[in-house]
Amino acid sequence: MNLRFTATVLLVFSVMAHAQDRMPPIPADKLTPAQKHSAELLAATPRGAAGAGGPFVPLLRSPELMDRLQAVGEYLRYKNSVPQKLVEMAIIMTARQSMQQYEWNAHYPLAVKAGLPVETANAIAVGRRPDGLAADEEIVYNFTAELLQNKSVSDPTYARMLAKFGEQGVVDTTGLVGYYSTLAMILNVARSPAQPDSTAPKLAPFPR
């Protein structure tokens, strides 16, 4: 009896999880010419080798927005004036704040690969300020944390970011947080599923 009940519950949750994907991939034969063109443009970018997954699945519903947004993202992710380790740290902080598991799963290993200590990434996963941040990490961590929490930053935080990375670094980092916040919102609204085989920690809701 208990086994039957357990199996039923698991089936219900499985169906619910599947039903949550509000905007699943569009079959290739159903794509409009504009959607096909957008998919081709994406495939020609550095991120395109992985295919039009993640936020680009729902974004394909608005191909012109997808074209413009991915061009912004290509700069912010691959050509940012701030070092890649710090770019990825800001991205996973944004994913954590937005409770966005797909974004987190995609960028947690990239952050570690770029040189962010695993202990730092794991602290961010549970919403704790990491210990032992390097000087440049602390500057970007404080800037990103304040920006996510307050939608702006204090004068001391701004001054430290400006002194280290210049006005371009301030603008690039602000744009980065805004871009990945936008993708997180799109993924959350679409209820896009996270990659099931990721080794990244599973995000838990923040305590209320």
N, C-alpha and C positions, 0 to 999 in steps of 0.2 A: 504493500500500500504506500509506504513512504517513498520507495523507489519510483512508483508510478507518479506520485505527486511531484517528486523532484524533476522527473522527466518532463512533466507537463509545464512546470514553472520555467524550466530551461527553454522549452519550445516557445512559450509565450514571450520570454525576454529576447529570444533570437528573432522572432517575427517583429517585435517592437523595434529592435536595433536596426533591422533591415528597413522597416517603414520610416525610420527617422531620416533617411537620406532623401531630402526633399528635391534635390536636383542631381540625380545620378547622371553618369556619362551619356551623352547623346549618341545613338548609333551612327556610324559613319554614313550610312545611306540616308539619314534624316537631316544631315547638316545642310544649312543654306550655303549659297556661294560665299556670303560674307563670313560665315562661321568657318568654312573650309580655308578661306584666305587667312583668317586670324590664326588658325591652327598651324598653317604653314609658316607664318611669320614667327610664331613662338618656337617652332622646331628649328629655326635658323639662329636662335639666340643661345648663349651658353647654357641656360637652364633647359633648353628644348630637347636635349638628348634624353631626358627622363620622361618625355611625353607631356601631354596636356593634362596633368593630374592636379590634385589638390585644389587650390582656389581657382584654377583655370577651368575646372569642370563647370562650376556655376557661372563664372565670368563669361564663358562662351555664349551664354544667353544674351549678352550685350557685347557683341564683337568689337565695336568701336571703342567702348570703354576698356575692354581687355587689351586692345592694341596700345592705347595710350598709357594704361596703367603698367603694363609689363615693360614698356620702354623706360618709365620712371624707375621701376624696380630693378631693371638691369643695371642702371647707373648706381643706384643706392647699394646694391649688393656686391657688384663686381668692380666698380670703379670709385668707390667711396674714398674720400681723402683721409678717413680715419682707418687705422690698421684693421685687418680682417678679423683678428681675435676679438677686437672690441665691437666690430660690426655684429658678429655672431652673438656676443654677449647681450647686446642691446635687443637683438631679435628674440632670443629666448626669454629675456625679461618681459618683452611685450607679449609673447605667447603665454607666459605664466600669468600675467596680469589679466589677460583675456580668457584664460582657461581654455586655450585652443590647443588640443592634443595633436592635431595633424601638424600644425606649425611647429610645435615643440618637438615632435618626433623627427621632423625633417631637419631641424637645426641643432638639436642637442649634439649629435655626433659631429656635425660640422664645426660647432664651437670648440669641442674637445680637440678635433683634428687641427684646428687653427691655433691651438696653444693655450686655450682656457683650461685651467686645472679642473679635473673631474669634481673635486671637492667644492669648487666654486659653483659649477653647474648644478650639482646636487643640492646645494644650499638654496639656490634660486628656485629649484623644483618645489621645495617645501615652503617657499615664501620667507626664507630667513636671510638676513644680510650675511654674506660670506665673510669668513675670517681670513686674514692674511692677504688681502687684495694688494696687488702691485700698484704703484703710484698711478699709472695710466688707467688701470682697471678701476681704481677707486673714483677717479674723476668721472669716467663715463658711467660707472654704476650710479653715482650720486645724481648725475645729470638726468639719466634715464629714469631712475626711481622717482625723482621729483616731478619730472615731466608726465609720467604715467599717472601719478597720484594727484597732482595739482593742476595739470594741464599748462604749467609754466614752471619756471625755476627761479630760485632766490638769487639775489645779487652775488653773494659769495660763490655759489655753485656756478653761475654764469661766468664769473671772473676766472675761476680755475679752468673751466673748459676753454675759454677764450685764450688764456695764456698758453695752454698746452697745444691746442689744435687750431687756433685761429678762427676767424669768422666763418670760413668755409666749413670747418669741422663742426662748428655749432649748428649751422644750417643743415649740413649733411646728416648729422645725427638726429636732429629734430625731424627732418624729412623721413629718415629711416623708421623712426618710431611711428610716425603717422602712417607711412605706407603699410607696415606690418600690422598696425591696428586696423587699417581698412581691410586687409586680407583676412584678419581674424574675424572681423564682423561678418564678412561675406561667408566665410566657412561656418561660422556659428549659426547664421540665419539659414543657410542651406543644410545645416546639420550633416556636413560632409564627414564621412568616416575617416578615422586615423588609420595609418598603416598598421596591420595586425602583427607584423613581424619585427617591429622596432625594438631595439634594446634600450631605448630611452625610458627613464622613470615615468610611471603613470601619474598624471597630475590629479591631485585631490582638490576639491573645492576649498577655498579659504574658510577658516572658522568664522562664524557669524556671531 
